[in-house]
Amino acid sequence: MAVAYAVYRTVAVEGSSVGTVVNRVLWDGVQPWTPGEGLAVVADPDCKWRIGSVYEVSE
């Protein structure tokens, strides 16, 4: 079953700070997938983090 994920920045770029959500994806977790360089994902089945919002990255 696919789960919604928020894709957020791990590196600040012009106009976008660390934690800014830049995309949302549905991923089944079975097929290999990576969000790309400078990005990370967090499971977000409740759609808490919309594109443009800021995910507070916990260290």
C-alpha positions in Angstrom: 0.0 0.0 0.0 1.4 3.4 -1.0 1.9 6.0 1.7 2.1 9.8 1.2 5.5 11.4 1.8 6.6 15.0 2.0 9.9 15.8 0.2 11.9 18.5 1.9 15.2 20.4 1.5 18.2 19.3 3.6 20.2 22.1 2.1 19.1 25.7 1.7 19.0 27.1 -1.8 18.0 30.6 -3.0 14.4 31.2 -2.0 14.1 28.0 0.0 15.4 27.2 3.4 16.2 23.8 5.0 13.0 21.9 5.8 11.0 23.6 3.0 8.6 21.0 1.5 9.1 21.0 -2.2 7.1 18.0 -3.3 4.7 15.2 -2.2 4.9 11.7 -3.4 3.0 8.4 -3.0 5.5 5.6 -2.4 4.9 1.9 -1.8 8.3 1.5 0.0 8.9 -1.6 -2.1 10.5 -0.2 -5.2 13.8 1.7 -4.6 13.5 5.4 -4.8 15.5 8.4 -3.5 14.3 12.0 -3.5 17.6 13.4 -5.0 20.6 15.3 -3.8 19.8 17.9 -1.1 16.4 16.4 -0.4 14.9 14.0 2.2 11.5 12.5 2.8 9.2 12.1 5.8 6.1 9.9 5.9 3.1 12.1 5.9 -0.1 10.1 5.6 -2.2 12.8 7.2 -0.9 15.5 4.8 0.4 17.6 7.6 3.2 19.2 5.5 2.0 20.8 2.3 4.3 22.1 -0.5 5.8 25.4 0.7 5.4 24.6 4.4 8.5 23.9 6.6 9.1 20.6 8.1 11.0 21.0 11.4 14.0 18.7 10.9 14.9 16.9 14.2 18.5 15.9 14.6 
